[in-house]
Amino acid sequence: MKLFHQKRIYFLPIIVVAVIFIFILTVIPSVSPEPKDLPIAFVNADEGMTVPAKGKVNIGDQIEQNMKDSSTEQSSVKWSFVSTPKEVEKELNKQKYYGALIIPKDFTKKQATLHTAQPDAPAIRLLVNQGMNTAASTIANQVLNGAVDKMNENMRLQLVKRFEQNGTQLSANQALALAAPIQKTVINVNETGTHSVNGNAPVSLFQPLWMASIAGAAIVFLSIQKIRFSSRKEKIVNQVGFVIIGATLALAAGFGLAWLAEVVGISVPSFLDTALFLAIAYFSFFTLISAVLSWVGLKGLPIFVIILFFGAPLLSMPPEIMPDFYREWIYPWLPMRFMVDGVRELFFFEGQLTWNHSVSALTLIALISLCALFASALPVSSVNKEKSRSI
């Protein structure tokens, strides 16, 4: 058979295995992810109380010391000890922590009532930074609830032991309080809303925008390939037209995607700010892809398709649950992470377009890409070829 005389046929097994290897690498981060150093805040506002013959008693300090001792033993959570509830709320809004545990100022006083006939169980506030990351906020919620459950267990054992030593007969109220000697109130801050689609909106919006950027850049590049330039100046002027087309596509993509997001049920807090930010992101991606294509041609297109497959699973994960290799060597180089972070800030934090880290990073990518794009017009090989043909 003549088919077997083609040499490239014998390289197919290697190519197939290579493709499988590349795409299996994109699955690894989502297989049994384990958190590492997940930042969660601890606030001890307990003022304590003075007890006869014992002096100053502060149970909040005891709990804080226990947390500090246990934090050295576990690597999944990184407890940060913050001084006041107001400070931790500011830090949550700055996306520094995925959650916080706050011990109130009357914690010791209320705990002392558990020994009386009228117990008043102390309450702990658990703040879950829901908008920061859906997966991480779920883990933070579990960690915070688990921490309070452990406190409840320890306090319950201490109370039972004390009642046994004193030979005290429990009242109905005391027995009820003993079941949960510490109450907890879970509060979601920077909420994503009741629908899961809102929480995943930043990642969901990146995929169509990225693919549209690839499509737009490839079509414009193919159109320019058919044009023959008589001079370098003409080619540079044409690149200006390239940028104008990109800006037009960016506005169309930004406003179109923001409108379609509302149509499918995503709650867009500010349509204009969201549309403009998506337009900035599109223009950044468009110029980046165009710059690469202008230097290496269409063979550079698969790079951005592979980036899409690598980026999609990583962008939905917090860096703290990524494998070390992906967190250190893959995630920092994903340009679309700035778009996802920016949409997250617009949807769940700031609510309006500002000159923040995401906008500045996308702008820098666009500027560098534009420099590379115009630099590709400096070589005159295509012009020389055209002149030689005319001669």
Secondary structure, 3 states (H helix, E strand, C coil): CHHHHCHHHHHHHHHHHHHHHHHHHCCHHHCCCCCCCEEEEEEECCCCEEECCCEEECHHHHHHHHHHHHHCCCCCEEEEEECCHHHHHHHHHCCCCCEEEEECCCHHHHHHHHHCCCCCCCEEEEEEECCCCHHHHHHHHHHHHHHHHHHHHHHHHHHHHHHHHHCCCCCHHHHHHHHCCCEEEEEEECCCCCCHHHHCHHHHHHHHHHHHHHHHHHHHHHHHHCCCCCCHHHHHHHHHHHHHHHHHHHHHHHHHHHHHHHHCCCCCCCHHHHHHHHHHHHHHHHHHHHHHHHHHHHHHHHHHHHHHHHHHHHHCCCHHHCCHHHHHHHHHHCCHHHHHHHHHHHHHHCCCCCCCHHHHHHHHHHHHHHHHHHHCCCCCHHHHHHHHHHC
